[in-house]
Amino acid sequence: MTQREVTDSENTTWTCVQAYGTLSKENADKAAELTEDTNGEVTVVCTPSGGAQTVRLQLPKDWLEALSDDELASKISVAKS
């Protein structure tokens, strides 16, 4: 499972993983293909440290490499609102 951590402006550390990321690579790739929306985006679940609520984001399928930490933290902040 590939995950990414980012810390927001409130000093909360978020662990983000693509939905179905815990499946085997082959099954995860198939699940991502099936859940990819018409804009080429996939569901990413971000879980915070502490007591904040988990958020679900729709991000480009290359979000792990393409989004900077600031961009990912900003998208999490918007989703929390």
N, C-alpha and C positions, 0 to 999 in steps of 0.2 A: 504494500500500500504506500503510495507516494502522498506525502502530506507536506504542508507548508505552514510555518508559524510566522505571525506578524503581530507587532505590538502597536496599539492605537494611541491616540493622543491622551486617553484617560489611563494609560499604562496598563491596559488589559491585554494579555497575550491571547491571541486567537489561533487555534489549530484548525486549518482548513484542509478538507479532503473532498475529492470528487465523489459524488454519490456512487455507490457500488464499488468503491475503491478497495474494499476488503476482500473482494472476490479474486480468484486467480486472474492472472493477466489476460488470458484468453476470454474468460467470462466477463471480466470488467470491461474489456474493449467492446465486446458485443453489447453489454448493457448500456455503455456510453453511446454507442451507435444508435441503439433503439430509443434512448431518452434524449438524444440531441434534438433541439427544437429547430424550427425552420430558419432561424437566424444563425445556425451553427453554434449555438451555445449549449452548455451542459450545466447540470445542477451541481453546485458546490455547497457543502455544509461546513460552517465555521462554528467551532465550539470554544467558548471563552474559558479562561482561568477565572476562578472566583465564582460569583453568583449570577452573572449576566446570562441572558437567554441566548440559546443557539440561533443562528440565522442561516437562511438558505438563500443562495445567490444564483443567478443565471449569468454565467461567464463564458467568454470564448473558450473553445476546447483546448487552446494552447495557453490557458491562464497561468499555469505553473511557470512558464518561461516568459510569457508576454507582459504580464502585469508587474509593475514595480511594487514594492512594499507599501509605498504611499497610496498608490492607486487601489490596492486591495483593501487597505485600512479604510480608505474613503468609501468604498462600496459597502463595507461592513457597517460603517457609521450611518450611511443612508438607509440601509436595510433595518437597522435598529430603530429608526425614527418612526 
